[in-house]
Amino acid sequence: MVLDAVSYRWPRLGKILKARPKPLIEDGRLNRRVMRRELMTDVEVFAQLRLHGIEDLERVHRAYLEPNGMISIVPVRDDDTIDPPGSPIPE
């Protein structure tokens, strides 16, 4: 709580004190260095991918281990995907 208060009061100091997301997967490849540092196994990473509905590592563009322990995933973009509503129609 103290670190949050200090980070709020002095944002520059907060950039130094607060943890940042760590790249866990980059272009479908596991970042073994980060996994070793965070004591994560392949089994744990693949379990998190399955929770996000991803079964193949090659379908992951980027995945980050967030400071709160959660894993955020950016999947590989398929060209065959449907554009979200409100997006411009390509010509």
TIZA-233355 format. One line per field, with one value per residue: x, y, z of N, C-alpha, C, O, CB in turn. Coordinates in steps of 0.02 Angstrom, whole numbers, padded with zeros to 5 digits, m for minus. Glycine has a CB too. Example, Ala and Ser with C-alpha at 12.3 -4.5 7.8 and 13.67 -1.06 7.14 Angstrom:
n.east = (00660  00642)
n.north = (m00284  m00112)
n.up = (00390  00354)
ca.east = (00615  00684)
ca.north = (m00225  m00053)
ca.up = (00390  00357)
c.east = (00660  00645)
c.north = (m00165  00002)
c.up = (00390  00394)
o.east = (00712  00670)
o.north = (m00166  00057)
o.up = (00423  00402)
cb.east = (00565  00704)
cb.north = (m00224  m00030)
cb.up = (00452  00286)
This chain:
n.east = (00041  00099  00195  00109  00051  00163  00201  00091  00099  00228  00255  00368  00457  00378  00387  00507  00495  00382  00330  00345  00260  00316  00390  00328  00298  00352  00315  00267  00362  00428  00491  00620  00710  00638  00542  00621  00667  00547  00508  00425  00344  00334  00212  00131  00124  00062  m00060  m00115  m00129  m00226  m00333  m00362  m00414  m00326  m00235  m00122  00043  00096  m00005  00004  00049  00108  00135  00115  00179  00098  00117  00029  00023  m00058  m00081  m00073  m00129  m00089  m00156  m00106  m00144  m00270  m00294  m00415  m00510  m00660  m00694  m00709  m00864  m00903  m00782  m00683  m00730  m00633  m00573)
n.north = (m00059  00059  00076  00096  00218  00302  00290  00348  00478  00520  00494  00465  00400  00292  00219  00158  00085  m00001  m00159  m00226  m00294  m00455  m00527  m00678  m00765  m00755  m00728  m00861  m00935  m00998  m00900  m00947  m00896  m00801  m00887  m00972  m00878  m00843  m00961  m01051  m01187  m01283  m01350  m01270  m01152  m01198  m01239  m01115  m01061  m01147  m01110  m00989  m01031  m01075  m01195  m01220  m01172  m01097  m01013  m00902  m00737  m00645  m00660  m00609  m00607  m00538  m00410  m00442  m00579  m00639  m00701  m00621  m00631  m00611  m00657  m00734  m00645  m00689  m00684  m00718  m00685  m00611  m00439  m00325  m00251  m00091  m00066  m00003  m00044  m00143  m00105)
n.up = (00000  00036  m00065  m00173  m00137  m00137  m00271  m00331  m00286  m00330  m00484  m00567  m00482  m00456  m00574  m00560  m00442  m00454  m00517  m00684  m00829  m00885  m01028  m01075  m01178  m01344  m01507  m01523  m01453  m01302  m01169  m01092  m00998  m00923  m00873  m00791  m00697  m00637  m00584  m00658  m00740  m00894  m00895  m00813  m00890  m01009  m00954  m00919  m01047  m01100  m01019  m01075  m01192  m01290  m01374  m01446  m01451  m01554  m01591  m01517  m01511  m01421  m01246  m01081  m00916  m00791  m00662  m00558  m00560  m00652  m00821  m00973  m01140  m01310  m01453  m01610  m01755  m01865  m02039  m02087  m01996  m01932  m01944  m01806  m01749  m01816  m01871  m02009  m02176  m02281  m02446)
ca.east = (00000  00144  00223  00057  00044  00223  00196  00039  00124  00286  00251  00434  00482  00336  00412  00564  00475  00330  00347  00319  00246  00374  00371  00331  00299  00363  00309  00258  00418  00432  00549  00644  00743  00586  00512  00666  00667  00482  00496  00367  00357  00295  00145  00093  00112  00011  m00124  m00141  m00150  m00290  m00385  m00378  m00441  m00272  m00203  m00060  00089  00107  m00061  00016  00096  00142  00103  00151  00166  00082  00140  m00017  00026  m00100  m00048  m00113  m00110  m00105  m00152  m00087  m00203  m00287  m00321  m00483  m00555  m00710  m00677  m00756  m00914  m00882  m00718  m00692  m00733  m00578  m00596)
ca.north = (00000  00116  00085  00125  00288  00337  00291  00396  00546  00533  00445  00444  00351  00233  00179  00119  00040  m00049  m00213  m00219  m00359  m00489  m00565  m00750  m00797  m00707  m00759  m00933  m00968  m00985  m00864  m00990  m00855  m00774  m00944  m00993  m00826  m00843  m01030  m01077  m01245  m01286  m01373  m01212  m01106  m01228  m01237  m01047  m01053  m01182  m01069  m00936  m01062  m01085  m01259  m01223  m01117  m01057  m00967  m00846  m00686  m00624  m00673  m00574  m00621  m00473  m00404  m00473  m00652  m00662  m00703  m00592  m00662  m00578  m00711  m00719  m00621  m00725  m00641  m00740  m00666  m00560  m00376  m00306  m00201  m00021  m00057  00015  m00099  m00137  m00104)
ca.up = (00000  00039  m00132  m00215  m00118  m00161  m00344  m00350  m00270  m00372  m00539  m00592  m00435  m00464  m00631  m00535  m00387  m00470  m00564  m00751  m00860  m00912  m01088  m01062  m01244  m01398  m01573  m01517  m01419  m01231  m01144  m01038  m00947  m00879  m00838  m00737  m00645  m00602  m00562  m00695  m00782  m00957  m00877  m00788  m00946  m01053  m00919  m00927  m01117  m01108  m00987  m01123  m01252  m01339  m01364  m01485  m01434  m01615  m01598  m01471  m01534  m01361  m01182  m01028  m00846  m00762  m00593  m00511  m00567  m00708  m00887  m01027  m01203  m01373  m01502  m01679  m01792  m01926  m02092  m02101  m01942  m01946  m01913  m01754  m01771  m01817  m01905  m02079  m02223  m02330  m02515)
c.east = (00044  00174  00172  00049  00103  00221  00145  00065  00182  00289  00319  00465  00442  00359  00470  00542  00427  00354  00314  00303  00310  00353  00382  00335  00307  00362  00307  00315  00419  00496  00573  00677  00693  00554  00555  00665  00603  00462  00433  00388  00316  00222  00102  00076  00057  m00057  m00156  m00165  m00217  m00347  m00407  m00404  m00389  m00238  m00136  m00018  00100  00051  m00053  00069  00140  00101  00147  00130  00158  00106  00094  m00019  m00016  m00058  m00096  m00084  m00134  m00099  m00127  m00149  m00211  m00314  m00393  m00533  m00603  m00690  m00729  m00805  m00886  m00815  m00729  m00690  m00677  m00605  m00559)
c.north = (00063  00130  00116  00199  00329  00343  00341  00467  00567  00481  00422  00392  00286  00188  00135  00066  m00015  m00099  m00200  m00289  m00389  m00530  m00640  m00789  m00743  m00745  m00835  m00971  m00948  m00948  m00901  m00951  m00828  m00831  m00968  m00943  m00827  m00912  m01060  m01136  m01240  m01305  m01313  m01163  m01134  m01231  m01168  m01035  m01087  m01143  m01012  m00964  m01073  m01150  m01265  m01162  m01070  m01006  m00905  m00800  m00663  m00646  m00641  m00599  m00553  m00470  m00436  m00549  m00680  m00662  m00672  m00616  m00621  m00632  m00686  m00698  m00662  m00676  m00658  m00720  m00612  m00496  m00358  m00254  m00131  m00011  m00040  m00046  m00091  m00141  m00154)
c.up = (00000  m00029  m00179  m00201  m00144  m00237  m00368  m00341  m00316  m00428  m00565  m00546  m00441  m00521  m00610  m00485  m00408  m00523  m00632  m00779  m00890  m00973  m01078  m01127  m01296  m01464  m01569  m01483  m01345  m01214  m01082  m00982  m00897  m00839  m00780  m00679  m00604  m00577  m00593  m00738  m00846  m00942  m00854  m00845  m00991  m01020  m00925  m00998  m01128  m01075  m01031  m01189  m01307  m01324  m01399  m01471  m01494  m01627  m01553  m01500  m01476  m01300  m01128  m00960  m00813  m00689  m00541  m00516  m00624  m00772  m00938  m01093  m01261  m01426  m01570  m01716  m01855  m01977  m02107  m02047  m01964  m01909  m01860  m01780  m01767  m01850  m01978  m02124  m02275  m02401  m02556)
o.east = (00028  00179  00190  00041  00095  00237  00154  00053  00185  00321  00326  00496  00470  00352  00481  00566  00432  00393  00261  00330  00352  00302  00439  00369  00274  00403  00341  00316  00411  00549  00550  00673  00703  00540  00530  00662  00605  00407  00392  00441  00270  00176  00044  00021  00012  m00108  m00216  m00216  m00261  m00402  m00464  m00415  m00408  m00214  m00096  m00042  00111  00058  m00096  00125  00201  00039  00208  00071  00206  00115  00116  m00059  m00009  m00007  m00152  m00024  m00191  m00043  m00128  m00202  m00164  m00352  m00429  m00592  m00588  m00672  m00788  m00790  m00850  m00792  m00779  m00654  m00673  m00655  m00572)
o.north = (00113  00187  00157  00239  00384  00396  00373  00511  00624  00430  00363  00344  00231  00127  00082  00009  m00071  m00082  m00168  m00339  m00352  m00565  m00662  m00840  m00691  m00789  m00870  m01032  m00889  m00963  m00887  m00970  m00832  m00824  m00983  m00962  m00814  m00921  m01090  m01135  m01200  m01277  m01308  m01137  m01097  m01225  m01162  m01002  m01059  m01142  m00988  m00926  m01081  m01161  m01309  m01105  m01010  m00961  m00861  m00820  m00662  m00649  m00646  m00611  m00515  m00522  m00455  m00581  m00738  m00629  m00696  m00621  m00598  m00651  m00626  m00729  m00669  m00631  m00618  m00736  m00572  m00499  m00375  m00217  m00113  00046  m00061  m00094  m00040  m00175  m00160)
o.up = (m00032  m00051  m00221  m00247  m00169  m00264  m00420  m00383  m00338  m00420  m00583  m00570  m00431  m00518  m00639  m00486  m00382  m00567  m00636  m00754  m00917  m00970  m01072  m01132  m01293  m01475  m01607  m01485  m01328  m01241  m01026  m00923  m00836  m00780  m00726  m00621  m00544  m00551  m00558  m00768  m00851  m00973  m00874  m00848  m01011  m01054  m00936  m01009  m01161  m01102  m01026  m01236  m01365  m01268  m01382  m01478  m01485  m01668  m01552  m01514  m01480  m01303  m01131  m00948  m00806  m00658  m00487  m00481  m00641  m00777  m00945  m01102  m01263  m01444  m01584  m01709  m01894  m01960  m02137  m02052  m02009  m01851  m01868  m01827  m01720  m01857  m02007  m02110  m02309  m02414  m02616)
cb.east = (m00047  00200  00247  m00009  00038  00287  00179  m00025  00147  00352  00211  00482  00478  00265  00433  00616  00444  00268  00326  00369  00191  00408  00412  00270  00233  00431  00366  00248  00485  00427  00532  00692  00783  00532  00500  00738  00677  00428  00491  00334  00341  00326  00148  00134  00176  00033  m00114  m00088  m00097  m00285  m00360  m00316  m00495  m00221  m00249  m00076  00156  00113  m00127  00039  00059  00154  00093  00140  00222  00007  00148  m00087  00005  m00162  m00028  m00113  m00137  m00057  m00219  m00052  m00196  m00338  m00279  m00485  m00515  m00781  m00672  m00718  m00977  m00880  m00674  m00638  m00803  m00525  m00586)
cb.north = (00000  00104  00018  00089  00295  00299  00221  00385  00550  00532  00474  00504  00379  00254  00225  00165  00081  m00013  m00282  m00182  m00353  m00535  m00540  m00772  m00839  m00669  m00738  m00961  m00949  m01051  m00788  m01042  m00797  m00736  m01003  m01000  m00757  m00816  m01033  m01021  m01310  m01338  m01427  m01175  m01094  m01298  m01255  m00995  m01082  m01252  m01042  m00893  m01020  m01025  m01314  m01230  m01144  m01103  m01003  m00873  m00626  m00546  m00750  m00498  m00664  m00458  m00331  m00445  m00683  m00615  m00775  m00513  m00733  m00515  m00744  m00780  m00546  m00782  m00647  m00815  m00643  m00583  m00319  m00279  m00207  00006  m00121  00065  m00102  m00192  m00036)
cb.up = (00061  00091  m00159  m00204  m00042  m00139  m00371  m00307  m00197  m00330  m00595  m00598  m00363  m00476  m00688  m00503  m00333  m00495  m00536  m00798  m00914  m00858  m01149  m01021  m01257  m01389  m01618  m01584  m01452  m01191  m01129  m01065  m00980  m00920  m00888  m00764  m00676  m00648  m00485  m00738  m00744  m01005  m00822  m00734  m00986  m01074  m00844  m00908  m01165  m01077  m00920  m01135  m01279  m01338  m01389  m01560  m01411  m01676  m01580  m01401  m01567  m01361  m01168  m01034  m00813  m00766  m00576  m00522  m00504  m00717  m00907  m01023  m01207  m01388  m01510  m01714  m01809  m01913  m02155  m02110  m01880  m01926  m01965  m01694  m01729  m01749  m01898  m02101  m02259  m02319  m02545)
